[in-house]
Amino acid sequence: MIIMKKIFLFIAILAIATTKISFAQSKADGAFNQVLTAYFDLKNALASDKKDLATAKAKALVVKIDAVPHKDLPADQHKFWMEQSTLIKAKAKELANAKDIKIQRKAFEGISYPMIKTLRTIKFNTSTVYVQHCPMAKASWLNEKENIENPYYGSMMFECGDVAETIKAK
């Protein structure tokens, strides 16, 4: 009887721990997807040549990054996220303070590479994401659509680039 109670207690504790871990991961995934949406908003502002909107979207991206519950992540992901988020935030702040869209676009490149690396490593996306590359800019970015929308040249070369990789939904 006592052994049976200990077994049930062990199973209950295991179930609670598993539920807590999966809840924490789903909470983190939701926050990461909000970061990804904020990134897409910024990319879309640059692709449509909207400098002032890009400034606002860069600030919104920083807010979303700060909202990620990174302490709930496993240790290796936490360390990785802290490194990448630091890079992304620094470039997002640089982009937000830029007075020229060309400088904003250069800063966006510094946002895109850690975002691509984060998505590949943590695999949090709930929908398919496309890694696109512009040979003229020699730079890549993430897109929520398969159609090319070049944030590095905007209307000058809106469709310049190709899909380099497809990252399927989690």
Secondary structure in CASP SS format (residue, H / E / C, confidence):
PFRMAT SS
TARGET T0000
AUTHOR 0000-0000-0000
METHOD secondary structure of the structure
MODEL  1
M C 1.00
I H 1.00
I H 1.00
M H 1.00
K H 1.00
K H 1.00
I H 1.00
F H 1.00
L H 1.00
F H 1.00
I H 1.00
A H 1.00
I H 1.00
L H 1.00
A H 1.00
I H 1.00
A H 1.00
T H 1.00
T H 1.00
K H 1.00
I H 1.00
S H 1.00
F H 1.00
A H 1.00
Q H 1.00
S H 1.00
K H 1.00
A H 1.00
D H 1.00
G H 1.00
A H 1.00
F H 1.00
N H 1.00
Q H 1.00
V H 1.00
L H 1.00
T H 1.00
A H 1.00
Y H 1.00
F H 1.00
D H 1.00
L H 1.00
K H 1.00
N H 1.00
A H 1.00
L H 1.00
A H 1.00
S C 1.00
D C 1.00
K C 1.00
K H 1.00
D H 1.00
L H 1.00
A H 1.00
T H 1.00
A H 1.00
K H 1.00
A H 1.00
K H 1.00
A H 1.00
L H 1.00
V H 1.00
V H 1.00
K H 1.00
I H 1.00
D H 1.00
A C 1.00
V C 1.00
P C 1.00
H H 1.00
K H 1.00
D H 1.00
L C 1.00
P C 1.00
A H 1.00
D H 1.00
Q H 1.00
H H 1.00
K H 1.00
F H 1.00
W H 1.00
M H 1.00
E H 1.00
Q H 1.00
S H 1.00
T H 1.00
L H 1.00
I H 1.00
K H 1.00
A H 1.00
K H 1.00
A H 1.00
K H 1.00
E H 1.00
L H 1.00
A H 1.00
N H 1.00
A C 1.00
K C 1.00
D C 1.00
I H 1.00
K H 1.00
I H 1.00
Q H 1.00
R H 1.00
K H 1.00
A H 1.00
F H 1.00
E H 1.00
G H 1.00
I H 1.00
S H 1.00
Y H 1.00
P H 1.00
M H 1.00
I H 1.00
K H 1.00
T H 1.00
L H 1.00
R H 1.00
T H 1.00
I H 1.00
K C 1.00
F C 1.00
N C 1.00
T C 1.00
S C 1.00
T C 1.00
V E 1.00
Y E 1.00
V E 1.00
Q E 1.00
H E 1.00
C E 1.00
P C 1.00
M C 1.00
A C 1.00
K C 1.00
A E 1.00
S E 1.00
W E 1.00
L E 1.00
N E 1.00
E C 1.00
K C 1.00
E C 1.00
N C 1.00
I C 1.00
E C 1.00
N C 1.00
P C 1.00
Y C 1.00
Y C 1.00
G H 1.00
S H 1.00
M H 1.00
M H 1.00
F C 1.00
E C 1.00
C C 1.00
G C 1.00
D E 1.00
V E 1.00
A E 1.00
E E 1.00
T E 1.00
I E 1.00
K C 1.00
A C 1.00
K C 1.00
END
